[in-house]
Structure formats: C-alpha cells, structure tokens
Amino acid sequence: MKPFEIAKDIYWVGAADWNIRDFHGYSTYQGSTYNAFLIVDEQTVLIDTVKKEFSDELISNISSLIDPKRIDLVISNHTEMDHSGSLARVMHRIGEDKPLYCSQMGQRNLSRHFPQKWNYRAVKDGEVLKLGKRSIKFFETRMLHWPDSMFSYVQEDALLFSSDAFGQHYAGPERFDDQIGDAIMPHAKKYFANILMLYSPLILKLVNRLTDAGIEIKTICPDHGIMWREDPTRIIDAYVQWSTQAPTRKAVVIYDTMWHSTEIMANAIVDGLCREGVYAKPMHLRNFHRSDVITDVLDAGALIVGSPTLNNGIFPTVGDFMTYMKGLKPKNKVAAAFGSYGWSGEAVKLITESLESMKFQIIEPGVRVQYVPDESGLDACLDLAARIASALPPAE
C-alpha cells in the first residue's frame, strides 16, 4: 500500500498484511494493516512503526514523502511488536540519538524488547508536545490493552491516534469509514470482542474522561484497519454499547459432538428458544472459529454450552473455547450446559462449574442424555430452552 494523506501534512505510511490468517488465536480472514503515521511540521514525527517483517515497506513509504533522516522524533503509543517491531530499523536510519517518546511504562517495556540505549522521553498523562503549527497531547490509557498503551491527540486537527483502540483486523482497498460503510462494523465488533472485551470497565471510564475533558474528535486513526473521519462517534458509541454488555434476547448455542447426539440436543434447544421468540444461533466448534463464536457471545444474553463426555472430561474443542472465553471475561449472561454421554457423563458438570467460575447466572439443571436422546431427552432440551428464555429480557 502506498502512503496517503489523512489531513494536511499528516500521512499514513504503514503496511498491509494481506496474508495473515491468525493473530494470537484470532482468525483474520481478511488480513490486517499495521498503521504508522508521519506528521510533517517544524518538527517531523513518526507515530508508531510496523511489524518487523514489513520494515522495508515502512521505510519505502516514508522515503517517498521525505528523507527519513528529516524525522526529528518518534512516538511509540504501544510496545507490542506489531507496532514496535521496526523501531530498531527506524532508529538506525534516522539517528539513534533522536528522541523516542512513549509512556513511562512504554519506556520500561521497550527497553526490555530492545537492547539499544535510545533517547527515551517518557511522557506524563496530559503532557503536550509542541511540533510547530501543531501540538500533540498524550493520554495514558493503561491496560487498553497493554500497561504501556497511550493515545496521541493532535489538538489543532482534533485527530486522535488511538493505538489499538477503535481498530479492526481488516486489509482492503478502503482507507476510511466513508469508503467502506457498514461493512466495517462486523470487523470492528470482532476486534473489540477478542481483544478489548475484558477491559470494558476501563473503556467506559476512558470515554467518560474524554467527554468530561471536552475533547473534540473529528478523526480517529487506530493502529489497525481503516480511519474514522466521516463519523468517528459511530465507533465510540459502539464501544460504549459493547462495553456495557447489556443482556439481549439473543442466545448462542455452542457445542461439539461425536456421534451427533449432542448436536441433536443443540438443535432441539435452538428450536425451543426460537419458539419462545429468542434469536438463537447454533455454533458447532469445528465449523466456527473460537474468535467468531466470541464475537457472537459479546451481544448475547444467553450462552448454552454442550459437549459429549470424552475420557471423563470435556471434548477438546469445548475445553479450548471455555479457556479462551474465560480470559475475555464476558458478563451479564445467563448460561447452561448440556451433553450426551456413554457411561460416565462428567462433561455437563464440568462445563457448569466453569460457567459458574465466570460469574454467569446458571440455569439449573443442565441436561444430560445417555447415548441418543429419546423423546424425554428432547423434551428436557425444550424445557431448558423455555427456562433460559424466561430469564432473558422480554421481547420489545
């Protein structure tokens, strides 16, 4: 991707990763971008870098605009290697003595990634850096989503460099929200669900903090995906909604199966939920990636998890998903377990205990069926569905 202008003398100079399909266990079917930005002013600044493998592309993009040695300083909003991986190459090219601005935690973390003795300038929350015609105000955003994270805000343009907030793992021909429209929102939702959901309380506090400070935002430039220039409030409002995790009349039935018995139970539960006016979605864990399932979990009011018993335990794909979900800490859900078994039948109990540990409201008892569900087993599934439906918000 070639560089492009975001505002006068502010350029995107990052890289597109068209072929990445997995990002730390999160499926990225349409690739991603590593966004880096160049501000040309009396002091010229590079904001963030790119993954190490794309260093040549970053340097080439900068060189098409200016001699890289004209860069006076670098700002690192986030230490993670998809944004700092090219720092060594950049600093070597522009001059090792050039100032490297970051948060106080950023200095600590960068020095543990890179042995070079760079000219670190650790900024404080609210500190302002004057570039010339423009000035940058720094906002510490600790644990959104790393301890070192911060925002850089160009006051004169009301332009927010938001690091890993408000992004999407998406690589396409579009550069801005007005070029892609509604099609970007599923990518933004998936990104939030799989990366930021566990920090929901902090996100709500941050939005309130920016609002109370009267910060005007005309453009948001995240470190992944498209820029928000037409309606940045759309993604901010979406983050507030997703962070609130208000329960809805939606249920996700998440399961795996061995000889289709647990699948038959899942389909019966879905049928029962639909009869009660609940939007119900079955998700077979070998047909849906864990990161897509979590995206549906984000705005669901109910989770119903099913597994056959295998070797006195949970089926491996179900165990994988439960571990993944526990780390992301979804909240405000009702939950239940179901499953088929042959002779021991521990899976339902184990799933229920795991759901309890995540502080969901458990709908007891779960449903266990030995071997193939008969009419009474299917009736139990329908009864479970009715009890779950009654625990969800009423239909509007």
N, C-alpha and C positions, 0 to 999 in steps of 0.2 A: 504494500500500500504506500502511495506517495503522500507526502505531507499536505495538509490543508489548513486553511486559516479559520479559526474559530471566532475571533474578534480581531480588530486591527492590531497587528504585530503580536498576536498570540496564535501559536500554531500547534497542531498535533504532529508529533514526529515519531510515533510509536511503531508497533509491528502487529501484523495479523498472523495468528497461528491457525491456519485453515484446517490442519490435520489432527489437532489434539482431540482425543475422544474420551479421555478420562482425566479428571483433575482431582486428585486425592480421593478417589472413590465416588466422585460426582460425574455423571455422564455428560459429555459436552458434544452432542451430536452435530452441532453446527460451529464447532471450533470456538475460538476466543480471540480477544485482542489484548495486547499489553500497551496501555496508553501512556505515553510520555508527552510532555508539553514544553514548548520553548516560548519564552516571553522576551522580545527584543525591546530594550529600553536603554536608558543611560547605563544601567547595569543589566546585562543579559543573563537570564536564569533558565536553567533546565529543571523541570519538576518531574521527578521520578525517572526511572530507566525501564528497561525491559528484561525479560528472561535472557540468561547468558547466551543461549543459542542464537538469539536474534540481535546480538551486539552489532554485527556488520550492518544490518538494516537500519538500526537506530543511528549509527554514525553517518551512514549514507544520507538518511533523511535530513539530519542536521546540516550536513555539508552542502546539501542542495539549496540551503537558505543562507547560511553564514559559515565562515571558517569556525570550526568547533573551538579553536583557541580564543575566540571572542567571548565565549561563555565565562562570565565572571564568578558565578556561584551555582551550586546545585542544591535543590531542596529534595529531601527524601521524606515523603509522607508516611512511608511504611517499609519495614525491613524485609518483609517476605521476599523470597528470591525471584519471584516473577516480576518484581518491581525494582529490586536492588541488584539483580544478577549481573547487570552490565556496568555497575559502578566502577569496578576496578579498571575496566577498559576506558570508560569515560574520563575518569580522573587522570589516568595516564596520558590521555590525549589532550586534555585541556590544561593540565598542570596540577600536580599533586598538592600544591600549596593553596589552591583555590578553596574558599570556604564551602563547607558542606553543612547545610542547615538541616536540623532534624529535631525531634522532641528529645527530652532528657533520656527517656527510655530508649529512644531510637539510637542515641549515641552509644548507650550500653550494648544494645543488641547488634548494631552494625560492627562494633569493634570485636564482637565475638564471631562474626562471619568473615571479617576481612582483617588480615594482619597489618595492613598498611597504617602508618601513623598520620592519618589525614587531619586536616584543619577543621575539626568539628566545631560547630556553633550550635549548642543546644539551646533551643528557644523555650520560653515560658508561655503558658496559656495566655492568649490575649496580646502577645507581643506583636509589634508591627515592624516590618522591614520596608524601608523606602528604596525603590528602584530608580526613581526619576519621576516620570509622569504618573507612574503607578506605585501603589503600595500594597503589600501583602500582610494580612492579619492571620495569625496562626491560632487555631483552636485545637486543644488537646482532646482527642476522642478515644481515650484509653479503653481497650477491650472492644473496639469496633473496627476490626475484630482481633487485633493483637495489642499487647500492652503499650507498644510504641506508636500506635496509629494517631495521625493528626490530619486536620483539614488545613488547606491554604486558601485564603479568600482574597481575591483581587477587589479591593474596595471600590475603585473607580468604575469598574465594569460590572459590579455585582455578580462576579463569576466565582463559583466555588469549585476548587479542585478537591474532590471528596474521597480520594483514596479508594478503598474497597467498598464504600457505601454507594448505593444507588446504581450499581453496575449490573452487568449481565455477561454470562459467558456466551457470546454471540459474535461471529465474524461474518460479515456480509458486505454488500456494496453500499449500504446506507451508512451515513456518518452521524445523522441527527434524528431526533424523535419525530420531527415532522416529515422525514423522508420514509419512515417505516410504519408509522401509525400504531394501531392497536396490536399489530403482530409482535411488538417487542415486549408487551406486558407478560406473556407466559414465561419468557426468558428471565425477566426481572423477578417474577414471583418465585421461579425455581431457584434463582441465585439467593434470594432472601431466605427461602425455606432451608436450604442446605448449608448456608454459611453464617447467616445472621440471626436465625430464629432464636437461638439460645440467649442472645443479647437483647431481646425485645424490651425488657425494662429500661436498659441503658439508652436504647434508641428513642423511646418516648421522652426520657429526660433530656436528651440532646435536642430533639425537635422543640421542646418547650423552652430550652435555654436559648436557642437561636431566635425563636419567636419573641421571647421576652426582651432580647437584646435589640430587637428591631432590625435584624439583618435582612436586607433585601436580596433576593436571589433571582437573577434573570437567566443564568446559565449554570448547569451542573456538569462538570467533567469528571466522571469516575475513571478508575484505572482499568476497567474492562467494559467493552461494548460501546454503545452509542452515547452521544452527548445529548443532554436535555436542554433545548433552547426555546422551543415553542411553548411548552407548558411544564416547567420544572415542578410546579406544585402538584402535578399529577403523580409523580413518583414519590414525592414527600407524603402526600395524602395516602398513597398506597402503603407506604412504610408504617404510617400510624395505624391504619386498618389492620395490616398483617401483624404488627406488634401487639395490638390489643387482643388478638386471637379470640374475639367474641364467638361463642358457640353458634353454629348454624344448624339448619335441618338437613344436614348432609352427613352421610356415613360412608366410610371406606372399609370394605371387607378385604382383608389382607391375608393371604394364605398360600400354602403349597400343599401338594397332595402326592401320594404314592400310587395308589390303585383307584383313584378318582372318588373314593368315599368322602374325604374331606372336601373335595371340590363339589360333590353333590350337596353337602351341608352348606357350603358357601353360597351356592346358587339358591338354595331354599331360604337362607337368611336374607339375601338380596331381594328375592321375591316378596318375602314378608314385609321388609322395610318399604318397598315400593307400594304395597297395598296400604300402608299407613301414611302415604304421602311424603316419604323421605326420599331425597335424592341419594341413591345408593350406587356405589361403584365397586365391582369386584376387581381385585388386582392380584393376579397369580404371580408369585415372586420369581418365577423363572421366565415370565413374559414381560414383566415391568421392572426396570432398573430401580434399585433402592432409592435413588435420588428423585425419580419421578413419583414414586409412592409417597415420599416425604412431602413433595410439593402438593399433593392432594390432601395429605394429613393436615397441612397448615390451616386450611379454612374449613375443615370438617368438624362437626360436633361430636361424632362418634367414631371409634375405631373398634372393629371386631376382628380379632386375630385368630387364625386357625392353623393347626398343624397336626399331622399324624404323629404318633409316638414312634420314635426310632431309637433303638438301643437305650430304652428307658429315659429318653430325652426328647428335645425339640428337633424337628427337621432342620438341617444345617442352614438352609436359606432363611428360615424363620428366625433362627438364632442370630444370624448375621444382621437381619433387619432390626431386630429388637435392640441389639447393641448399638447400631447406628442411630436409631430413633432416641434411645436414652440419652445419648450425648447432646442431642439438639434440643431437648427439654420442651417439647410441645406442652401446652397447658389448656385448661378449660375443656376437657374432653370427657365423655363417658366412654367406657371400654368394657369389652367382654372377650371371652376365649371360647373356642370350640375345636373339636377334632375327633378323628376316628382313631381307633387303636385295635391291636390284635389281642394282647394278653396282659400288658402291664398298665398302659394308659396314663403315664405321668404328664404328657405334654400340656394338657389343659391347665392342670395345677401349676406347672412351671410358668406358663405364659401369664396366668392370673397373678402370680407373685411378682413377676417382672412388671406388669402393668401397674400393680399397687405401688411398687417402688418408684414409679414415675409420677405418682400422686394423681392418677386418673380416678374418676368416680366409677367404681367397678359395679357392673350389673351382674349380680349373682343369681343362681349359679351359672357357670358356663355349661356348655353342652358337650357331653362325651357319648360317643356311639361306638359300640364294638363291631368291628368289621364293616358291613354295608348297612347304611341307615335304612330302617324299615319305616312304616307309616308313623309309628310312635316317635321314632327318631326325628323324622321330618317335622312332625307336629311340635316337638321340642324346639327345633330351629325356628319355626314360625312364632312360637311363644316368646323366645328370646328376642326376636326382631320386634315384636309388639312392645316388650318391656323397654327396649332401647328407644323405640320411637316415642314412648310416653315420657322418657327422660330428656328429650330434646326440646328446644323452643318450639312453640306452636307454629303452625303454618300461618304465613301472613295473608 
